[in-house]
Amino acid sequence: MGIYLDMKGDRVEIVIDAGGTPRTYEVVATKAGRRVDVETRRGLVEVSEVTRSGTPVRTARFMASRILALVEHPAADREKD
């Protein structure tokens, strides 16, 4: 059994419809130990970079009806003890 310590590199790409032109946004886990969480609630999609303790560092919110694609790119899983 191991603990995943390094999640740096986790990223989520979001493509939205911005009035006929698609726009791409990216949320990336910028430091070791951080991860990217995606939550959907009440017509909104919230993408957050969070610390090990669960504290949000950066958050992006999008209307679910405007999202064309949401692609999660997990960091390479490396198991450390």
Secondary structure, DSSP 8 states (H G I E B T S, - for coil): --B----TT-EEEEEEESSSSEEEEEEE--STT-EEEEEEETTEEEEEEE-TT--EEEEEEEEGGGEEEEEEE------B-
